[in-house]
Amino acid sequence: MISWEEFEQCGIRVGTIVKVEDFPEAHKPTYKLWVDLGELGIKKSSAHIVELYNKKELVGKQVICVTRFQPKKIGHFVSEVLTTGFYTDKGVVLAQPERKVLNGAKLL
């Protein structure tokens, strides 16, 4: 169990994907994402979501990100936030807000 204070430190926020590129250097099929997190700026993330999403449909999609992880270097790319999703037998389904919210809004 973690405390409420520990949960609040995770920094779970909403952002909008503004750019997507293939990431051929990754071990699994992956995209490079650039996510607009409002006051936090545009942050980079890598995501294993190619099975269920194409690059064109991802641009403009809001996603839920964990912002307080240490950056993770994957090849020559530095992932600054974790884009969240759920594993299924068909691929990863992105975690998204039900309705559009301001970029950078915190999960309560």
ChimeraX attribute file (.defattr): number of C-alpha atoms within 10 A of each C-alpha:
attribute: neighborCount
match mode: 1-to-1
recipient: residues
	/A:1	4
	/A:2	6
	/A:3	7
	/A:4	8
	/A:5	8
	/A:6	10
	/A:7	11
	/A:8	12
	/A:9	12
	/A:10	14
	/A:11	18
	/A:12	22
	/A:13	23
	/A:14	28
	/A:15	31
	/A:16	26
	/A:17	22
	/A:18	16
	/A:19	18
	/A:20	20
	/A:21	13
	/A:22	15
	/A:23	19
	/A:24	11
	/A:25	12
	/A:26	17
	/A:27	10
	/A:28	12
	/A:29	14
	/A:30	18
	/A:31	22
	/A:32	21
	/A:33	26
	/A:34	23
	/A:35	30
	/A:36	22
	/A:37	24
	/A:38	16
	/A:39	9
	/A:40	12
	/A:41	13
	/A:42	18
	/A:43	21
	/A:44	21
	/A:45	22
	/A:46	24
	/A:47	20
	/A:48	22
	/A:49	20
	/A:50	15
	/A:51	12
	/A:52	11
	/A:53	15
	/A:54	13
	/A:55	15
	/A:56	10
	/A:57	10
	/A:58	17
	/A:59	16
	/A:60	14
	/A:61	15
	/A:62	25
	/A:63	23
	/A:64	26
	/A:65	28
	/A:66	18
	/A:67	21
	/A:68	14
	/A:69	13
	/A:70	10
	/A:71	15
	/A:72	14
	/A:73	10
	/A:74	13
	/A:75	10
	/A:76	8
	/A:77	16
	/A:78	15
	/A:79	21
	/A:80	22
	/A:81	26
	/A:82	21
	/A:83	25
	/A:84	16
	/A:85	18
	/A:86	9
	/A:87	11
	/A:88	8
	/A:89	5
	/A:90	8
	/A:91	15
	/A:92	18
	/A:93	16
	/A:94	20
	/A:95	15
	/A:96	18
	/A:97	14
	/A:98	7
	/A:99	6
	/A:100	13
	/A:101	13
	/A:102	13
	/A:103	20
	/A:104	22
	/A:105	16
	/A:106	16
	/A:107	14
	/A:108	7
